[in-house]
Amino acid sequence: MINSFIPNLKDETKDYRFYTMWILIEKYQKAIIGGICFHGEPNSTGEAEIGYGTDPEYQSKGYMTETISGIIDWAKENGRIETLIAETALTNISSIRVLEKNYFKVRQRGSENVILELNVKSL
């Protein structure tokens, strides 16, 4: 965060929303349960990468599926994003499933990681 988010948040030429950690709050308990962020602004082809995590006791309850659905809606409204991508470990079946529930498709599979993508303009 210190080396990536903070310098970009201070740069007035950057869109701060792509350098902000968006926190997930469980509304009944009013507890922070995870977060989601972009890995910077969209590139020249409109591609933006997301990263996310949920605290262990809140995993497998649908929170991240709902969060990614919301970030997809936000990306469609933003207008600068053509494609969302996410990279995760091949062994992180839960993360892959969350992305697939939100219509991401495998773009590239490596020996340890997989990259999934979603064309937000086609939704």
N, C-alpha and C positions, 0 to 999 in steps of 0.2 A: 504494500500500500504506500509506503513511504517513497519508494523509487518510481512507482508508476502512477497511482491515482493522484497523489498530492501535487506533483509538478504540473500535471495536466489540468487539474482543477484551478490552479493559479493562472494558467495561460488563457487569457481572454479570447484568443483566436480559436479555442477548442470548445466543443459542445460538451458542457459539464455532465450532461446526462449519460454520456458514454464512458465516464470516468468516475461514476458514483456506485457505491455498493447499495443496492436496494435491499432492505431487510424484510424478512417475512415475520409477521406478527400473528400469533394465534389469537383470534379476537376474543374468545371467552376467557382464556387465562391471561391475556395481555402479556404474552411471553414472546421474546424473540426466539424463533425456531430455525432460522436459516437465512440465506441470502442469495441474491442473483446479481450478476453484473455483466457488462459488456467488456470485451478485451480491447477497447478502443473504438474509435469511430469507424463507420463503414469504409471499406477501401474503394478504389476507383470503379469497381464493378458493382458496388452496393452490397458487398458481403460484410457481415458483422458476426463476430463470434461471441457466444455467451458462455458463462461459467456459473455454477451454482452449487449449493450444498444445503443439506438439512441436518439438523442435530439428530443424533441416533434415535432418541426416544420418540421423534416425530416422523421418522421414515415409514414408508409403506402405508401411509394414511391419506394419500392423495394431495397433500399440500404442494408438492413440487409440480405435479401434473397441472394443477390449477394455476400455479405461478407462471409456468412456461406458457400456458394458454394465454394468460394476461400479457406476457411480454410479446407474444406473437401479435396480439391485438394492437399493442402499443407500436410495434414495429410497422404494422400496416398503416397506421395513422401518421407515423413519423415521416414517411415519404422518401427518406434517403436509403432505406434498406430494401434490397431486392431479395437477399438470401440470408437466412440465419444458419450458422453452423455451430456445432458443439463437438468436442472431442472428449472421449472417456476411455477408461481401460476396458479391454475386452472382457475382463472378469467382473466388471461392474454391471451385472445384468439388470439391476434395478434402475440404474441411470439410463441404460439403453432403452428399457421398457417405457420409462417416463417420456423419453423423446419420441419413441414410436407411437405412443398414445396421442401425441400431438402432431402426428403425420410426418415426422422427420424420416428420411430414408438414408441408408448407408451410402456414403460417397466413396469412402476409402477405408479399407481394413488393413491394418498392419499386423505385425507379430504380437504386439502388446496393446495397441490402441485402435480405436475405431472413430472415424469422423462421420457424423451424420449431418444432413442438411435439409433445409425446408425453404422452398421458394415462396416467400410471403406474398408476392404479387399474383400468384396463381390461385390464391385462396378466395 
